[in-house]
């Protein structure tokens, strides 16, 4: 029996067209953590894993990234707790992607999902 994930648990599958870009975090066979600072001031650990580093997630607890992303959607009135995130949800929010930018400081990235 498959146990459903907590509603705030999030793991994003990033397309190969993005993961193959120069500078995208690469786990190189290990789960290397890095710190993100979000456009609204949050800071937490993330990591990439899986083939081609396609799985982008918060480190340790998948609910950290989920609370941040879904919280943004909820606060904007685009998402109600317990409902799926759809293309319409993202249209209501005003953005259907996020930006991850490497800084000059080792292991520090900026994560932007603002509108």
C-alpha positions in Angstrom: 0.0 0.0 0.0 1.3 3.5 -1.0 1.0 6.1 1.8 0.0 9.5 0.4 2.5 12.3 0.9 1.7 15.2 3.3 0.1 18.0 1.2 3.0 20.3 1.7 5.6 17.7 0.6 7.1 18.9 -2.7 9.8 17.6 -5.0 10.1 19.3 -8.3 11.1 17.4 -11.4 13.3 19.7 -13.5 13.6 19.1 -17.2 16.8 17.9 -18.8 16.9 21.1 -20.8 17.5 23.0 -17.6 19.6 20.5 -15.6 22.1 20.3 -18.5 22.7 24.1 -18.4 26.1 25.2 -17.2 25.9 26.2 -13.5 22.9 24.1 -12.6 23.5 22.3 -9.3 24.9 18.8 -9.9 25.0 16.1 -7.3 27.8 14.2 -9.1 26.6 10.9 -7.6 26.0 12.2 -4.1 23.4 14.3 -2.4 25.2 17.6 -2.1 23.3 20.2 -0.1 23.3 23.9 -0.8 21.6 26.9 0.8 18.9 28.9 -0.9 17.8 32.4 0.0 14.4 33.2 -1.4 13.2 36.5 -2.9 11.0 37.0 0.2 13.7 36.3 2.8 13.5 32.6 3.6 16.6 30.5 3.9 16.8 26.7 3.9 18.8 23.8 2.6 18.1 22.2 -0.7 19.6 19.4 -2.8 19.2 17.8 -6.2 19.2 14.1 -6.8 18.3 11.5 -9.3 19.3 11.0 -13.0 20.8 14.3 -14.3 20.1 15.9 -10.9 16.4 16.3 -12.0 14.9 16.1 -8.5 14.9 19.5 -6.8 13.9 19.4 -3.2 14.4 20.8 0.3 16.9 18.8 2.2 15.8 16.7 5.2 12.1 17.6 5.0 10.2 17.9 1.8 7.6 20.1 3.5 10.0 23.0 3.8 10.1 23.7 0.0 6.4 22.8 -0.2 5.4 25.3 2.6 7.3 28.0 0.8 6.0 27.3 -2.7 2.4 26.4 -1.8 2.4 29.1 0.9 3.1 31.7 -1.8 0.2 30.4 -3.9 -2.1 30.3 -0.9 -1.2 33.8 0.2 -1.9 35.1 -3.3 -5.4 33.5 -3.2 -4.4 31.2 -6.1 -4.5 27.9 -4.1 -6.7 26.5 -1.3 -5.1 23.9 1.0 -5.7 20.4 -0.1 -6.3 21.2 -3.8 -3.9 20.3 -6.5 -1.6 22.8 -8.1 -2.7 23.1 -11.7 -1.7 25.3 -14.6 -4.7 27.5 -13.7 -3.3 27.9 -10.2 -0.1 29.1 -11.6 -1.9 31.4 -14.0 -3.9 32.9 -11.1 -0.6 33.4 -9.2 1.0 35.0 -12.3 4.1 32.8 -12.7 4.7 29.2 -13.8 8.4 28.9 -13.0 11.0 29.8 -10.5 14.5 31.1 -10.9 17.5 29.5 -9.2 20.7 31.7 -9.4 24.1 30.8 -8.2 25.8 33.5 -6.1 29.5 34.1 -5.8 29.5 32.5 -2.4 30.1 28.8 -2.5 27.0 26.7 -1.8 24.6 29.8 -1.8 21.8 30.2 -4.4 19.0 32.7 -4.8 15.5 31.2 -5.3 12.9 33.5 -6.9 9.2 32.8 -7.2 7.9 36.3 -6.9 5.4 38.0 -9.2 
